[in-house]
Amino acid sequence: MALKVSLAIIFGIMATLISVSLAAPGTATFYSSYVPSACYGNKNYGVMIAAASDPLWQNGAICGKTFNVTCTGPTNPVPHPCTGASVVVKIVDHCPGCGGTLDLSREAFAHIANPVAGIIKIDYRQ
């Protein structure tokens, strides 16, 4: 019995380490109003959505993919912007020339950070 518990604990720790190691660092900004998207036109996909920056866009191949996004810290003097939560967003748009890796909806951004920060450091993974 103790061996089964030990193996379960070891497996849990390894799974956590693997998922953390697959996360990529980046930055996130947010937009306050939604306009028709480059992926789906006027179709509404709710509020937990994001736009992909040029390096992620890949001619729209990223459309519809979901990402788990976590705030990891500030990029400016706003102290402690992170809420400690993560959010799952669906890529519905392209953000050419935007100031971050992902441009989150205001609601998604507010779930993981104080919107006053404007731009934050993130870890994201598909």
MODELLER restraints for C-alpha pairs under 7 A, 6 or more apart:
rsr = mdl.restraints
at = mdl.atoms
rsr.add(forms.Gaussian(group=physical.xy_distance, feature=features.Distance(at['CA:22:A'], at['CA:125:A']), mean=6.58, stdev=0.5))
rsr.add(forms.Gaussian(group=physical.xy_distance, feature=features.Distance(at['CA:23:A'], at['CA:123:A']), mean=5.61, stdev=0.5))
rsr.add(forms.Gaussian(group=physical.xy_distance, feature=features.Distance(at['CA:23:A'], at['CA:124:A']), mean=5.20, stdev=0.5))
rsr.add(forms.Gaussian(group=physical.xy_distance, feature=features.Distance(at['CA:23:A'], at['CA:125:A']), mean=4.69, stdev=0.5))
rsr.add(forms.Gaussian(group=physical.xy_distance, feature=features.Distance(at['CA:24:A'], at['CA:123:A']), mean=5.31, stdev=0.5))
rsr.add(forms.Gaussian(group=physical.xy_distance, feature=features.Distance(at['CA:24:A'], at['CA:124:A']), mean=5.36, stdev=0.5))
rsr.add(forms.Gaussian(group=physical.xy_distance, feature=features.Distance(at['CA:24:A'], at['CA:125:A']), mean=6.25, stdev=0.5))
rsr.add(forms.Gaussian(group=physical.xy_distance, feature=features.Distance(at['CA:25:A'], at['CA:122:A']), mean=5.72, stdev=0.5))
rsr.add(forms.Gaussian(group=physical.xy_distance, feature=features.Distance(at['CA:25:A'], at['CA:123:A']), mean=4.48, stdev=0.5))
rsr.add(forms.Gaussian(group=physical.xy_distance, feature=features.Distance(at['CA:25:A'], at['CA:124:A']), mean=6.51, stdev=0.5))
rsr.add(forms.Gaussian(group=physical.xy_distance, feature=features.Distance(at['CA:26:A'], at['CA:101:A']), mean=5.54, stdev=0.5))
rsr.add(forms.Gaussian(group=physical.xy_distance, feature=features.Distance(at['CA:26:A'], at['CA:121:A']), mean=5.87, stdev=0.5))
rsr.add(forms.Gaussian(group=physical.xy_distance, feature=features.Distance(at['CA:26:A'], at['CA:122:A']), mean=5.19, stdev=0.5))
rsr.add(forms.Gaussian(group=physical.xy_distance, feature=features.Distance(at['CA:26:A'], at['CA:123:A']), mean=6.12, stdev=0.5))
rsr.add(forms.Gaussian(group=physical.xy_distance, feature=features.Distance(at['CA:27:A'], at['CA:100:A']), mean=4.82, stdev=0.5))
rsr.add(forms.Gaussian(group=physical.xy_distance, feature=features.Distance(at['CA:27:A'], at['CA:101:A']), mean=5.16, stdev=0.5))
rsr.add(forms.Gaussian(group=physical.xy_distance, feature=features.Distance(at['CA:27:A'], at['CA:102:A']), mean=6.66, stdev=0.5))
rsr.add(forms.Gaussian(group=physical.xy_distance, feature=features.Distance(at['CA:27:A'], at['CA:119:A']), mean=6.74, stdev=0.5))
rsr.add(forms.Gaussian(group=physical.xy_distance, feature=features.Distance(at['CA:27:A'], at['CA:120:A']), mean=5.45, stdev=0.5))
rsr.add(forms.Gaussian(group=physical.xy_distance, feature=features.Distance(at['CA:27:A'], at['CA:121:A']), mean=4.42, stdev=0.5))
rsr.add(forms.Gaussian(group=physical.xy_distance, feature=features.Distance(at['CA:27:A'], at['CA:122:A']), mean=5.23, stdev=0.5))
rsr.add(forms.Gaussian(group=physical.xy_distance, feature=features.Distance(at['CA:28:A'], at['CA:100:A']), mean=4.85, stdev=0.5))
rsr.add(forms.Gaussian(group=physical.xy_distance, feature=features.Distance(at['CA:28:A'], at['CA:101:A']), mean=5.78, stdev=0.5))
rsr.add(forms.Gaussian(group=physical.xy_distance, feature=features.Distance(at['CA:28:A'], at['CA:102:A']), mean=4.91, stdev=0.5))
rsr.add(forms.Gaussian(group=physical.xy_distance, feature=features.Distance(at['CA:28:A'], at['CA:103:A']), mean=5.63, stdev=0.5))
rsr.add(forms.Gaussian(group=physical.xy_distance, feature=features.Distance(at['CA:28:A'], at['CA:104:A']), mean=6.71, stdev=0.5))
rsr.add(forms.Gaussian(group=physical.xy_distance, feature=features.Distance(at['CA:28:A'], at['CA:119:A']), mean=5.51, stdev=0.5))
rsr.add(forms.Gaussian(group=physical.xy_distance, feature=features.Distance(at['CA:28:A'], at['CA:120:A']), mean=5.40, stdev=0.5))
rsr.add(forms.Gaussian(group=physical.xy_distance, feature=features.Distance(at['CA:28:A'], at['CA:121:A']), mean=6.45, stdev=0.5))
rsr.add(forms.Gaussian(group=physical.xy_distance, feature=features.Distance(at['CA:28:A'], at['CA:122:A']), mean=6.50, stdev=0.5))
rsr.add(forms.Gaussian(group=physical.xy_distance, feature=features.Distance(at['CA:29:A'], at['CA:99:A']), mean=6.83, stdev=0.5))
rsr.add(forms.Gaussian(group=physical.xy_distance, feature=features.Distance(at['CA:29:A'], at['CA:100:A']), mean=5.69, stdev=0.5))
rsr.add(forms.Gaussian(group=physical.xy_distance, feature=features.Distance(at['CA:29:A'], at['CA:102:A']), mean=6.59, stdev=0.5))
rsr.add(forms.Gaussian(group=physical.xy_distance, feature=features.Distance(at['CA:29:A'], at['CA:103:A']), mean=4.82, stdev=0.5))
rsr.add(forms.Gaussian(group=physical.xy_distance, feature=features.Distance(at['CA:29:A'], at['CA:104:A']), mean=6.09, stdev=0.5))
rsr.add(forms.Gaussian(group=physical.xy_distance, feature=features.Distance(at['CA:29:A'], at['CA:118:A']), mean=5.96, stdev=0.5))
rsr.add(forms.Gaussian(group=physical.xy_distance, feature=features.Distance(at['CA:29:A'], at['CA:119:A']), mean=4.62, stdev=0.5))
rsr.add(forms.Gaussian(group=physical.xy_distance, feature=features.Distance(at['CA:29:A'], at['CA:120:A']), mean=6.81, stdev=0.5))
rsr.add(forms.Gaussian(group=physical.xy_distance, feature=features.Distance(at['CA:30:A'], at['CA:103:A']), mean=4.95, stdev=0.5))
rsr.add(forms.Gaussian(group=physical.xy_distance, feature=features.Distance(at['CA:30:A'], at['CA:104:A']), mean=4.53, stdev=0.5))
rsr.add(forms.Gaussian(group=physical.xy_distance, feature=features.Distance(at['CA:30:A'], at['CA:105:A']), mean=5.41, stdev=0.5))
rsr.add(forms.Gaussian(group=physical.xy_distance, feature=features.Distance(at['CA:30:A'], at['CA:106:A']), mean=5.39, stdev=0.5))
rsr.add(forms.Gaussian(group=physical.xy_distance, feature=features.Distance(at['CA:30:A'], at['CA:109:A']), mean=6.23, stdev=0.5))
rsr.add(forms.Gaussian(group=physical.xy_distance, feature=features.Distance(at['CA:31:A'], at['CA:103:A']), mean=6.73, stdev=0.5))
rsr.add(forms.Gaussian(group=physical.xy_distance, feature=features.Distance(at['CA:31:A'], at['CA:104:A']), mean=6.50, stdev=0.5))
rsr.add(forms.Gaussian(group=physical.xy_distance, feature=features.Distance(at['CA:31:A'], at['CA:105:A']), mean=5.48, stdev=0.5))
rsr.add(forms.Gaussian(group=physical.xy_distance, feature=features.Distance(at['CA:31:A'], at['CA:106:A']), mean=5.68, stdev=0.5))
rsr.add(forms.Gaussian(group=physical.xy_distance, feature=features.Distance(at['CA:32:A'], at['CA:105:A']), mean=6.62, stdev=0.5))
rsr.add(forms.Gaussian(group=physical.xy_distance, feature=features.Distance(at['CA:32:A'], at['CA:106:A']), mean=5.36, stdev=0.5))
rsr.add(forms.Gaussian(group=physical.xy_distance, feature=features.Distance(at['CA:36:A'], at['CA:42:A']), mean=4.67, stdev=0.5))
rsr.add(forms.Gaussian(group=physical.xy_distance, feature=features.Distance(at['CA:37:A'], at['CA:92:A']), mean=6.10, stdev=0.5))
rsr.add(forms.Gaussian(group=physical.xy_distance, feature=features.Distance(at['CA:37:A'], at['CA:93:A']), mean=4.82, stdev=0.5))
rsr.add(forms.Gaussian(group=physical.xy_distance, feature=features.Distance(at['CA:38:A'], at['CA:92:A']), mean=7.00, stdev=0.5))
rsr.add(forms.Gaussian(group=physical.xy_distance, feature=features.Distance(at['CA:38:A'], at['CA:93:A']), mean=4.84, stdev=0.5))
rsr.add(forms.Gaussian(group=physical.xy_distance, feature=features.Distance(at['CA:38:A'], at['CA:94:A']), mean=5.88, stdev=0.5))
rsr.add(forms.Gaussian(group=physical.xy_distance, feature=features.Distance(at['CA:39:A'], at['CA:60:A']), mean=6.87, stdev=0.5))
rsr.add(forms.Gaussian(group=physical.xy_distance, feature=features.Distance(at['CA:39:A'], at['CA:63:A']), mean=5.74, stdev=0.5))
rsr.add(forms.Gaussian(group=physical.xy_distance, feature=features.Distance(at['CA:39:A'], at['CA:92:A']), mean=5.30, stdev=0.5))
rsr.add(forms.Gaussian(group=physical.xy_distance, feature=features.Distance(at['CA:39:A'], at['CA:93:A']), mean=5.39, stdev=0.5))
rsr.add(forms.Gaussian(group=physical.xy_distance, feature=features.Distance(at['CA:40:A'], at['CA:92:A']), mean=6.65, stdev=0.5))
rsr.add(forms.Gaussian(group=physical.xy_distance, feature=features.Distance(at['CA:47:A'], at['CA:105:A']), mean=6.37, stdev=0.5))
rsr.add(forms.Gaussian(group=physical.xy_distance, feature=features.Distance(at['CA:47:A'], at['CA:107:A']), mean=6.23, stdev=0.5))
rsr.add(forms.Gaussian(group=physical.xy_distance, feature=features.Distance(at['CA:47:A'], at['CA:108:A']), mean=6.99, stdev=0.5))
rsr.add(forms.Gaussian(group=physical.xy_distance, feature=features.Distance(at['CA:48:A'], at['CA:88:A']), mean=6.90, stdev=0.5))
rsr.add(forms.Gaussian(group=physical.xy_distance, feature=features.Distance(at['CA:48:A'], at['CA:89:A']), mean=4.93, stdev=0.5))
rsr.add(forms.Gaussian(group=physical.xy_distance, feature=features.Distance(at['CA:48:A'], at['CA:90:A']), mean=6.69, stdev=0.5))
rsr.add(forms.Gaussian(group=physical.xy_distance, feature=features.Distance(at['CA:48:A'], at['CA:105:A']), mean=6.48, stdev=0.5))
rsr.add(forms.Gaussian(group=physical.xy_distance, feature=features.Distance(at['CA:48:A'], at['CA:107:A']), mean=6.65, stdev=0.5))
rsr.add(forms.Gaussian(group=physical.xy_distance, feature=features.Distance(at['CA:48:A'], at['CA:108:A']), mean=5.19, stdev=0.5))
rsr.add(forms.Gaussian(group=physical.xy_distance, feature=features.Distance(at['CA:49:A'], at['CA:89:A']), mean=4.64, stdev=0.5))
rsr.add(forms.Gaussian(group=physical.xy_distance, feature=features.Distance(at['CA:49:A'], at['CA:90:A']), mean=4.73, stdev=0.5))
rsr.add(forms.Gaussian(group=physical.xy_distance, feature=features.Distance(at['CA:49:A'], at['CA:91:A']), mean=5.92, stdev=0.5))
rsr.add(forms.Gaussian(group=physical.xy_distance, feature=features.Distance(at['CA:49:A'], at['CA:92:A']), mean=6.46, stdev=0.5))
rsr.add(forms.Gaussian(group=physical.xy_distance, feature=features.Distance(at['CA:49:A'], at['CA:104:A']), mean=6.21, stdev=0.5))
rsr.add(forms.Gaussian(group=physical.xy_distance, feature=features.Distance(at['CA:49:A'], at['CA:105:A']), mean=5.70, stdev=0.5))
rsr.add(forms.Gaussian(group=physical.xy_distance, feature=features.Distance(at['CA:49:A'], at['CA:108:A']), mean=6.98, stdev=0.5))
rsr.add(forms.Gaussian(group=physical.xy_distance, feature=features.Distance(at['CA:50:A'], at['CA:89:A']), mean=6.04, stdev=0.5))
rsr.add(forms.Gaussian(group=physical.xy_distance, feature=features.Distance(at['CA:50:A'], at['CA:90:A']), mean=6.01, stdev=0.5))
rsr.add(forms.Gaussian(group=physical.xy_distance, feature=features.Distance(at['CA:50:A'], at['CA:91:A']), mean=4.92, stdev=0.5))
rsr.add(forms.Gaussian(group=physical.xy_distance, feature=features.Distance(at['CA:50:A'], at['CA:92:A']), mean=6.10, stdev=0.5))
rsr.add(forms.Gaussian(group=physical.xy_distance, feature=features.Distance(at['CA:50:A'], at['CA:93:A']), mean=6.64, stdev=0.5))
rsr.add(forms.Gaussian(group=physical.xy_distance, feature=features.Distance(at['CA:50:A'], at['CA:102:A']), mean=6.40, stdev=0.5))
rsr.add(forms.Gaussian(group=physical.xy_distance, feature=features.Distance(at['CA:50:A'], at['CA:103:A']), mean=5.44, stdev=0.5))
rsr.add(forms.Gaussian(group=physical.xy_distance, feature=features.Distance(at['CA:50:A'], at['CA:104:A']), mean=4.29, stdev=0.5))
rsr.add(forms.Gaussian(group=physical.xy_distance, feature=features.Distance(at['CA:50:A'], at['CA:105:A']), mean=5.81, stdev=0.5))
rsr.add(forms.Gaussian(group=physical.xy_distance, feature=features.Distance(at['CA:51:A'], at['CA:91:A']), mean=5.56, stdev=0.5))
rsr.add(forms.Gaussian(group=physical.xy_distance, feature=features.Distance(at['CA:51:A'], at['CA:92:A']), mean=5.94, stdev=0.5))
rsr.add(forms.Gaussian(group=physical.xy_distance, feature=features.Distance(at['CA:51:A'], at['CA:93:A']), mean=4.30, stdev=0.5))
rsr.add(forms.Gaussian(group=physical.xy_distance, feature=features.Distance(at['CA:51:A'], at['CA:94:A']), mean=4.90, stdev=0.5))
rsr.add(forms.Gaussian(group=physical.xy_distance, feature=features.Distance(at['CA:51:A'], at['CA:95:A']), mean=5.40, stdev=0.5))
rsr.add(forms.Gaussian(group=physical.xy_distance, feature=features.Distance(at['CA:51:A'], at['CA:102:A']), mean=5.83, stdev=0.5))
rsr.add(forms.Gaussian(group=physical.xy_distance, feature=features.Distance(at['CA:51:A'], at['CA:103:A']), mean=4.99, stdev=0.5))
rsr.add(forms.Gaussian(group=physical.xy_distance, feature=features.Distance(at['CA:51:A'], at['CA:104:A']), mean=6.42, stdev=0.5))
rsr.add(forms.Gaussian(group=physical.xy_distance, feature=features.Distance(at['CA:52:A'], at['CA:91:A']), mean=6.56, stdev=0.5))
rsr.add(forms.Gaussian(group=physical.xy_distance, feature=features.Distance(at['CA:52:A'], at['CA:93:A']), mean=6.34, stdev=0.5))
rsr.add(forms.Gaussian(group=physical.xy_distance, feature=features.Distance(at['CA:52:A'], at['CA:94:A']), mean=4.96, stdev=0.5))
rsr.add(forms.Gaussian(group=physical.xy_distance, feature=features.Distance(at['CA:52:A'], at['CA:95:A']), mean=5.49, stdev=0.5))
rsr.add(forms.Gaussian(group=physical.xy_distance, feature=features.Distance(at['CA:52:A'], at['CA:101:A']), mean=6.62, stdev=0.5))
rsr.add(forms.Gaussian(group=physical.xy_distance, feature=features.Distance(at['CA:52:A'], at['CA:102:A']), mean=5.14, stdev=0.5))
rsr.add(forms.Gaussian(group=physical.xy_distance, feature=features.Distance(at['CA:52:A'], at['CA:103:A']), mean=6.54, stdev=0.5))
rsr.add(forms.Gaussian(group=physical.xy_distance, feature=features.Distance(at['CA:53:A'], at['CA:94:A']), mean=6.26, stdev=0.5))
rsr.add(forms.Gaussian(group=physical.xy_distance, feature=features.Distance(at['CA:53:A'], at['CA:95:A']), mean=4.93, stdev=0.5))
rsr.add(forms.Gaussian(group=physical.xy_distance, feature=features.Distance(at['CA:53:A'], at['CA:96:A']), mean=5.85, stdev=0.5))
rsr.add(forms.Gaussian(group=physical.xy_distance, feature=features.Distance(at['CA:53:A'], at['CA:97:A']), mean=6.89, stdev=0.5))
rsr.add(forms.Gaussian(group=physical.xy_distance, feature=features.Distance(at['CA:53:A'], at['CA:98:A']), mean=6.31, stdev=0.5))
rsr.add(forms.Gaussian(group=physical.xy_distance, feature=features.Distance(at['CA:53:A'], at['CA:100:A']), mean=6.80, stdev=0.5))
rsr.add(forms.Gaussian(group=physical.xy_distance, feature=features.Distance(at['CA:53:A'], at['CA:101:A']), mean=5.23, stdev=0.5))
rsr.add(forms.Gaussian(group=physical.xy_distance, feature=features.Distance(at['CA:53:A'], at['CA:102:A']), mean=5.90, stdev=0.5))
rsr.add(forms.Gaussian(group=physical.xy_distance, feature=features.Distance(at['CA:54:A'], at['CA:95:A']), mean=6.77, stdev=0.5))
rsr.add(forms.Gaussian(group=physical.xy_distance, feature=features.Distance(at['CA:54:A'], at['CA:96:A']), mean=5.47, stdev=0.5))
rsr.add(forms.Gaussian(group=physical.xy_distance, feature=features.Distance(at['CA:54:A'], at['CA:97:A']), mean=6.71, stdev=0.5))
rsr.add(forms.Gaussian(group=physical.xy_distance, feature=features.Distance(at['CA:57:A'], at['CA:94:A']), mean=6.49, stdev=0.5))
rsr.add(forms.Gaussian(group=physical.xy_distance, feature=features.Distance(at['CA:62:A'], at['CA:91:A']), mean=6.78, stdev=0.5))
rsr.add(forms.Gaussian(group=physical.xy_distance, feature=features.Distance(at['CA:63:A'], at['CA:91:A']), mean=5.31, stdev=0.5))
rsr.add(forms.Gaussian(group=physical.xy_distance, feature=features.Distance(at['CA:63:A'], at['CA:92:A']), mean=5.67, stdev=0.5))
rsr.add(forms.Gaussian(group=physical.xy_distance, feature=features.Distance(at['CA:64:A'], at['CA:90:A']), mean=5.80, stdev=0.5))
rsr.add(forms.Gaussian(group=physical.xy_distance, feature=features.Distance(at['CA:64:A'], at['CA:91:A']), mean=5.22, stdev=0.5))
rsr.add(forms.Gaussian(group=physical.xy_distance, feature=features.Distance(at['CA:64:A'], at['CA:92:A']), mean=6.14, stdev=0.5))
rsr.add(forms.Gaussian(group=physical.xy_distance, feature=features.Distance(at['CA:65:A'], at['CA:90:A']), mean=5.74, stdev=0.5))
rsr.add(forms.Gaussian(group=physical.xy_distance, feature=features.Distance(at['CA:65:A'], at['CA:91:A']), mean=5.66, stdev=0.5))
rsr.add(forms.Gaussian(group=physical.xy_distance, feature=features.Distance(at['CA:66:A'], at['CA:88:A']), mean=6.49, stdev=0.5))
rsr.add(forms.Gaussian(group=physical.xy_distance, feature=features.Distance(at['CA:66:A'], at['CA:89:A']), mean=5.42, stdev=0.5))
rsr.add(forms.Gaussian(group=physical.xy_distance, feature=features.Distance(at['CA:66:A'], at['CA:90:A']), mean=4.34, stdev=0.5))
rsr.add(forms.Gaussian(group=physical.xy_distance, feature=features.Distance(at['CA:66:A'], at['CA:91:A']), mean=6.22, stdev=0.5))
rsr.add(forms.Gaussian(group=physical.xy_distance, feature=features.Distance(at['CA:66:A'], at['CA:126:A']), mean=5.83, stdev=0.5))
rsr.add(forms.Gaussian(group=physical.xy_distance, feature=features.Distance(at['CA:67:A'], at['CA:88:A']), mean=5.42, stdev=0.5))
rsr.add(forms.Gaussian(group=physical.xy_distance, feature=features.Distance(at['CA:67:A'], at['CA:89:A']), mean=5.45, stdev=0.5))
rsr.add(forms.Gaussian(group=physical.xy_distance, feature=features.Distance(at['CA:67:A'], at['CA:90:A']), mean=6.55, stdev=0.5))
rsr.add(forms.Gaussian(group=physical.xy_distance, feature=features.Distance(at['CA:67:A'], at['CA:124:A']), mean=6.22, stdev=0.5))
rsr.add(forms.Gaussian(group=physical.xy_distance, feature=features.Distance(at['CA:67:A'], at['CA:125:A']), mean=5.31, stdev=0.5))
rsr.add(forms.Gaussian(group=physical.xy_distance, feature=features.Distance(at['CA:67:A'], at['CA:126:A']), mean=4.32, stdev=0.5))
rsr.add(forms.Gaussian(group=physical.xy_distance, feature=features.Distance(at['CA:68:A'], at['CA:86:A']), mean=6.61, stdev=0.5))
rsr.add(forms.Gaussian(group=physical.xy_distance, feature=features.Distance(at['CA:68:A'], at['CA:87:A']), mean=5.60, stdev=0.5))
rsr.add(forms.Gaussian(group=physical.xy_distance, feature=features.Distance(at['CA:68:A'], at['CA:88:A']), mean=4.37, stdev=0.5))
rsr.add(forms.Gaussian(group=physical.xy_distance, feature=features.Distance(at['CA:68:A'], at['CA:89:A']), mean=6.60, stdev=0.5))
rsr.add(forms.Gaussian(group=physical.xy_distance, feature=features.Distance(at['CA:68:A'], at['CA:124:A']), mean=5.51, stdev=0.5))
rsr.add(forms.Gaussian(group=physical.xy_distance, feature=features.Distance(at['CA:68:A'], at['CA:125:A']), mean=5.40, stdev=0.5))
rsr.add(forms.Gaussian(group=physical.xy_distance, feature=features.Distance(at['CA:68:A'], at['CA:126:A']), mean=6.23, stdev=0.5))
rsr.add(forms.Gaussian(group=physical.xy_distance, feature=features.Distance(at['CA:69:A'], at['CA:86:A']), mean=5.52, stdev=0.5))
rsr.add(forms.Gaussian(group=physical.xy_distance, feature=features.Distance(at['CA:69:A'], at['CA:87:A']), mean=5.31, stdev=0.5))
rsr.add(forms.Gaussian(group=physical.xy_distance, feature=features.Distance(at['CA:69:A'], at['CA:88:A']), mean=6.19, stdev=0.5))
rsr.add(forms.Gaussian(group=physical.xy_distance, feature=features.Distance(at['CA:69:A'], at['CA:122:A']), mean=6.60, stdev=0.5))
rsr.add(forms.Gaussian(group=physical.xy_distance, feature=features.Distance(at['CA:69:A'], at['CA:123:A']), mean=5.87, stdev=0.5))
rsr.add(forms.Gaussian(group=physical.xy_distance, feature=features.Distance(at['CA:69:A'], at['CA:124:A']), mean=4.45, stdev=0.5))
rsr.add(forms.Gaussian(group=physical.xy_distance, feature=features.Distance(at['CA:69:A'], at['CA:125:A']), mean=6.80, stdev=0.5))
rsr.add(forms.Gaussian(group=physical.xy_distance, feature=features.Distance(at['CA:70:A'], at['CA:85:A']), mean=6.65, stdev=0.5))
rsr.add(forms.Gaussian(group=physical.xy_distance, feature=features.Distance(at['CA:70:A'], at['CA:86:A']), mean=4.57, stdev=0.5))
rsr.add(forms.Gaussian(group=physical.xy_distance, feature=features.Distance(at['CA:70:A'], at['CA:87:A']), mean=6.69, stdev=0.5))
rsr.add(forms.Gaussian(group=physical.xy_distance, feature=features.Distance(at['CA:70:A'], at['CA:112:A']), mean=6.49, stdev=0.5))
rsr.add(forms.Gaussian(group=physical.xy_distance, feature=features.Distance(at['CA:70:A'], at['CA:122:A']), mean=5.42, stdev=0.5))
rsr.add(forms.Gaussian(group=physical.xy_distance, feature=features.Distance(at['CA:70:A'], at['CA:123:A']), mean=5.33, stdev=0.5))
rsr.add(forms.Gaussian(group=physical.xy_distance, feature=features.Distance(at['CA:70:A'], at['CA:124:A']), mean=6.40, stdev=0.5))
rsr.add(forms.Gaussian(group=physical.xy_distance, feature=features.Distance(at['CA:71:A'], at['CA:82:A']), mean=5.50, stdev=0.5))
rsr.add(forms.Gaussian(group=physical.xy_distance, feature=features.Distance(at['CA:71:A'], at['CA:112:A']), mean=5.87, stdev=0.5))
rsr.add(forms.Gaussian(group=physical.xy_distance, feature=features.Distance(at['CA:71:A'], at['CA:113:A']), mean=6.55, stdev=0.5))
rsr.add(forms.Gaussian(group=physical.xy_distance, feature=features.Distance(at['CA:71:A'], at['CA:120:A']), mean=6.63, stdev=0.5))
rsr.add(forms.Gaussian(group=physical.xy_distance, feature=features.Distance(at['CA:71:A'], at['CA:121:A']), mean=5.91, stdev=0.5))
rsr.add(forms.Gaussian(group=physical.xy_distance, feature=features.Distance(at['CA:71:A'], at['CA:122:A']), mean=4.45, stdev=0.5))
rsr.add(forms.Gaussian(group=physical.xy_distance, feature=features.Distance(at['CA:71:A'], at['CA:123:A']), mean=6.58, stdev=0.5))
rsr.add(forms.Gaussian(group=physical.xy_distance, feature=features.Distance(at['CA:72:A'], at['CA:82:A']), mean=6.79, stdev=0.5))
rsr.add(forms.Gaussian(group=physical.xy_distance, feature=features.Distance(at['CA:72:A'], at['CA:121:A']), mean=5.36, stdev=0.5))
rsr.add(forms.Gaussian(group=physical.xy_distance, feature=features.Distance(at['CA:72:A'], at['CA:122:A']), mean=5.04, stdev=0.5))
rsr.add(forms.Gaussian(group=physical.xy_distance, feature=features.Distance(at['CA:72:A'], at['CA:123:A']), mean=6.63, stdev=0.5))
rsr.add(forms.Gaussian(group=physical.xy_distance, feature=features.Distance(at['CA:73:A'], at['CA:80:A']), mean=6.90, stdev=0.5))
rsr.add(forms.Gaussian(group=physical.xy_distance, feature=features.Distance(at['CA:73:A'], at['CA:81:A']), mean=6.69, stdev=0.5))
rsr.add(forms.Gaussian(group=physical.xy_distance, feature=features.Distance(at['CA:73:A'], at['CA:82:A']), mean=6.30, stdev=0.5))
rsr.add(forms.Gaussian(group=physical.xy_distance, feature=features.Distance(at['CA:73:A'], at['CA:120:A']), mean=6.07, stdev=0.5))
rsr.add(forms.Gaussian(group=physical.xy_distance, feature=features.Distance(at['CA:73:A'], at['CA:121:A']), mean=5.14, stdev=0.5))
rsr.add(forms.Gaussian(group=physical.xy_distance, feature=features.Distance(at['CA:74:A'], at['CA:80:A']), mean=6.86, stdev=0.5))
rsr.add(forms.Gaussian(group=physical.xy_distance, feature=features.Distance(at['CA:74:A'], at['CA:81:A']), mean=6.20, stdev=0.5))
rsr.add(forms.Gaussian(group=physical.xy_distance, feature=features.Distance(at['CA:74:A'], at['CA:120:A']), mean=4.94, stdev=0.5))
rsr.add(forms.Gaussian(group=physical.xy_distance, feature=features.Distance(at['CA:74:A'], at['CA:121:A']), mean=5.89, stdev=0.5))
rsr.add(forms.Gaussian(group=physical.xy_distance, feature=features.Distance(at['CA:75:A'], at['CA:119:A']), mean=6.35, stdev=0.5))
rsr.add(forms.Gaussian(group=physical.xy_distance, feature=features.Distance(at['CA:75:A'], at['CA:120:A']), mean=5.33, stdev=0.5))
rsr.add(forms.Gaussian(group=physical.xy_distance, feature=features.Distance(at['CA:75:A'], at['CA:121:A']), mean=6.20, stdev=0.5))
rsr.add(forms.Gaussian(group=physical.xy_distance, feature=features.Distance(at['CA:78:A'], at['CA:117:A']), mean=5.60, stdev=0.5))
rsr.add(forms.Gaussian(group=physical.xy_distance, feature=features.Distance(at['CA:81:A'], at['CA:113:A']), mean=5.13, stdev=0.5))
rsr.add(forms.Gaussian(group=physical.xy_distance, feature=features.Distance(at['CA:81:A'], at['CA:114:A']), mean=5.04, stdev=0.5))
rsr.add(forms.Gaussian(group=physical.xy_distance, feature=features.Distance(at['CA:81:A'], at['CA:117:A']), mean=6.22, stdev=0.5))
rsr.add(forms.Gaussian(group=physical.xy_distance, feature=features.Distance(at['CA:82:A'], at['CA:112:A']), mean=5.81, stdev=0.5))
rsr.add(forms.Gaussian(group=physical.xy_distance, feature=features.Distance(at['CA:82:A'], at['CA:113:A']), mean=4.29, stdev=0.5))
rsr.add(forms.Gaussian(group=physical.xy_distance, feature=features.Distance(at['CA:82:A'], at['CA:114:A']), mean=6.56, stdev=0.5))
rsr.add(forms.Gaussian(group=physical.xy_distance, feature=features.Distance(at['CA:83:A'], at['CA:112:A']), mean=5.12, stdev=0.5))
rsr.add(forms.Gaussian(group=physical.xy_distance, feature=features.Distance(at['CA:83:A'], at['CA:113:A']), mean=5.21, stdev=0.5))
rsr.add(forms.Gaussian(group=physical.xy_distance, feature=features.Distance(at['CA:84:A'], at['CA:112:A']), mean=6.53, stdev=0.5))
rsr.add(forms.Gaussian(group=physical.xy_distance, feature=features.Distance(at['CA:85:A'], at['CA:111:A']), mean=6.82, stdev=0.5))
rsr.add(forms.Gaussian(group=physical.xy_distance, feature=features.Distance(at['CA:85:A'], at['CA:112:A']), mean=5.20, stdev=0.5))
rsr.add(forms.Gaussian(group=physical.xy_distance, feature=features.Distance(at['CA:86:A'], at['CA:112:A']), mean=5.80, stdev=0.5))
rsr.add(forms.Gaussian(group=physical.xy_distance, feature=features.Distance(at['CA:87:A'], at['CA:108:A']), mean=6.52, stdev=0.5))
rsr.add(forms.Gaussian(group=physical.xy_distance, feature=features.Distance(at['CA:87:A'], at['CA:111:A']), mean=6.85, stdev=0.5))
rsr.add(forms.Gaussian(group=physical.xy_distance, feature=features.Distance(at['CA:87:A'], at['CA:112:A']), mean=6.73, stdev=0.5))
rsr.add(forms.Gaussian(group=physical.xy_distance, feature=features.Distance(at['CA:95:A'], at['CA:103:A']), mean=6.88, stdev=0.5))
rsr.add(forms.Gaussian(group=physical.xy_distance, feature=features.Distance(at['CA:109:A'], at['CA:115:A']), mean=6.69, stdev=0.5))
